């Protein structure tokens, strides 16, 4: 018999809570007539690209 993956279930529950909380926040904000940015419009941390280091060589190294 396979062992249950409780961490997966926990993560799914956390995601559902986060989604519900975000929807509630947006509903409250729209009731006030205030425009609110959603997390979907923001770049996720995993997709943010950092500038890559350039290969720096001094003129004395190149001959």
Backbone as CSV, one residue per row, in Angstrom:
resi,resn,N_x,N_y,N_z,CA_x,CA_y,CA_z,C_x,C_y,C_z
1,UNK,0.840,-1.176,0.000,0.000,0.000,0.000,0.891,1.247,0.000
2,UNK,0.504,2.237,-0.796,1.304,3.449,-0.944,1.124,4.384,0.248
3,UNK,2.193,5.087,0.559,2.189,6.046,1.660,1.586,7.365,1.161
4,UNK,0.732,7.992,1.953,0.119,9.252,1.557,1.126,10.392,1.611
5,UNK,0.968,11.319,0.694,1.839,12.489,0.638,1.117,13.657,1.314
6,UNK,1.321,13.791,2.617,0.631,14.823,3.369,1.109,16.219,3.013
7,UNK,2.353,16.368,2.606,2.851,17.694,2.261,2.143,18.223,1.018
8,UNK,1.795,17.352,0.081,1.056,17.776,-1.114,-0.332,18.273,-0.709
9,UNK,-1.001,17.514,0.146,-2.333,17.907,0.604,-2.280,19.244,1.344
10,UNK,-1.256,19.416,2.167,-1.099,20.653,2.926,-0.887,21.832,1.982
11,UNK,-0.057,21.639,0.978,0.220,22.713,0.012,-1.039,23.092,-0.758
12,UNK,-1.831,22.096,-1.156,-3.074,22.370,-1.866,-4.045,23.153,-0.986
13,UNK,-4.092,22.805,0.283,-4.963,23.506,1.223,-4.507,24.955,1.402
14,UNK,-3.195,25.162,1.503,-2.647,26.514,1.643,-2.951,27.350,0.413
15,UNK,-2.822,26.755,-0.787,-3.117,27.477,-2.022,-4.592,27.860,-2.099
16,UNK,-5.468,26.971,-1.672,-6.897,27.266,-1.673,-7.212,28.413,-0.717
17,UNK,-6.580,28.405,0.458,-6.778,29.483,1.428,-6.306,30.817,0.849
18,UNK,-5.133,30.795,0.224,-4.551,32.010,-0.344,-5.459,32.574,-1.447
19,UNK,-5.983,31.695,-2.282,-6.864,32.119,-3.370,-8.138,32.735,-2.813
20,UNK,-8.716,32.101,-1.811,-9.945,32.604,-1.201,-9.709,33.965,-0.550
21,UNK,-8.573,34.107,0.124,-8.235,35.365,0.785,-8.060,36.485,-0.242
22,UNK,-7.404,36.176,-1.356,-7.194,37.155,-2.415,-8.527,37.586,-3.024
23,UNK,-9.417,36.625,-3.271,-10.733,36.960,-3.815,-11.512,37.852,-2.860
24,UNK,-11.419,37.568,-1.578,-12.098,38.373,-0.571,-11.534,39.788,-0.543
25,UNK,-10.209,39.894,-0.646,-9.558,41.211,-0.650,-9.990,42.024,-1.865
26,UNK,-10.057,41.368,-3.028,-10.476,42.055,-4.243,-11.939,42.485,-4.160
27,UNK,-12.769,41.651,-3.570,-14.190,41.980,-3.426,-14.360,43.200,-2.529
28,UNK,-13.612,43.233,-1.422,-13.687,44.378,-0.519,-13.189,45.643,-1.211
29,UNK,-12.103,45.522,-1.959,-11.525,46.685,-2.632,-12.463,47.216,-3.708
30,UNK,-13.133,46.341,-4.439,-14.037,46.785,-5.498,-15.280,47.449,-4.897
31,UNK,-15.652,47.087,-3.699,-16.781,47.712,-3.019,-16.469,49.136,-2.610
32,UNK,-15.207,49.430,-2.383,-14.776,50.773,-1.996,-14.499,51.656,-3.201
33,UNK,-14.525,51.103,-4.399,-14.233,51.868,-5.600,-12.742,52.100,-5.792
34,UNK,-11.919,51.343,-5.119,-10.472,51.482,-5.210,-9.941,50.421,-6.163
35,UNK,-9.095,50.841,-7.114,-8.501,49.870,-8.026,-7.320,49.209,-7.327
36,UNK,-7.285,47.891,-7.378,-6.267,47.122,-6.676,-5.514,46.267,-7.673
37,UNK,-4.177,46.235,-7.524,-3.370,45.357,-8.362,-3.456,43.946,-7.817
38,UNK,-3.581,42.988,-8.714,-3.622,41.598,-8.284,-2.227,41.009,-8.331
39,UNK,-2.038,39.897,-7.652,-0.758,39.209,-7.653,-0.446,38.641,-9.033
40,UNK,-1.470,38.425,-9.850,-1.258,37.881,-11.187,-0.500,38.875,-12.063
41,UNK,-0.693,40.182,-11.805,-0.018,41.202,-12.603,1.443,41.369,-12.196
42,UNK,1.779,40.947,-11.006,3.145,41.061,-10.533,3.960,39.868,-11.009
43,UNK,5.227,40.069,-11.245,6.092,38.977,-11.704,6.396,38.053,-10.539
44,UNK,6.130,36.776,-10.688,6.489,35.831,-9.633,8.002,35.766,-9.455
45,UNK,8.418,35.440,-8.263,9.845,35.394,-7.960,10.590,34.417,-8.842
46,UNK,9.938,33.326,-9.193,10.615,32.307,-9.996,10.859,32.765,-11.429
47,UNK,10.091,33.771,-11.903,10.250,34.215,-13.277,11.098,35.477,-13.398
48,UNK,11.495,36.065,-12.291,12.321,37.260,-12.331,13.728,36.854,-12.749
49,UNK,14.236,37.504,-13.780,15.561,37.153,-14.278,16.572,38.152,-13.754
50,UNK,17.639,37.645,-13.239,18.705,38.496,-12.754,19.683,38.742,-13.892
51,UNK,20.269,39.921,-13.946,21.248,40.178,-15.007,22.447,39.252,-14.856
52,UNK,22.898,38.736,-15.969,24.022,37.810,-15.932,25.331,38.591,-15.951
53,UNK,26.321,38.060,-15.279,27.632,38.701,-15.222,28.291,38.611,-16.595
54,UNK,28.891,39.711,-17.000,29.576,39.731,-18.291,31.018,39.296,-18.097
55,UNK,31.564,38.697,-19.123,32.947,38.259,-19.077,33.829,39.501,-19.234
56,UNK,34.515,39.851,-18.157,35.340,41.048,-18.159,36.806,40.629,-18.262
57,UNK,37.463,41.107,-19.304,38.894,40.839,-19.450,39.582,42.174,-19.653
58,UNK,40.733,42.304,-19.066,41.480,43.543,-19.241,42.243,43.497,-20.566
59,UNK,42.657,44.653,-21.045,43.372,44.723,-22.314,44.710,44.018,-22.251
60,UNK,45.326,43.949,-21.070,46.625,43.286,-20.942,46.490,41.766,-21.085
61,UNK,45.295,41.215,-20.820,45.096,39.776,-20.941,44.929,39.342,-22.395
62,UNK,44.426,40.246,-23.225,44.142,39.900,-24.624,45.333,40.307,-25.483
63,UNK,45.966,39.345,-26.201,47.094,39.656,-27.078,47.010,38.861,-28.333
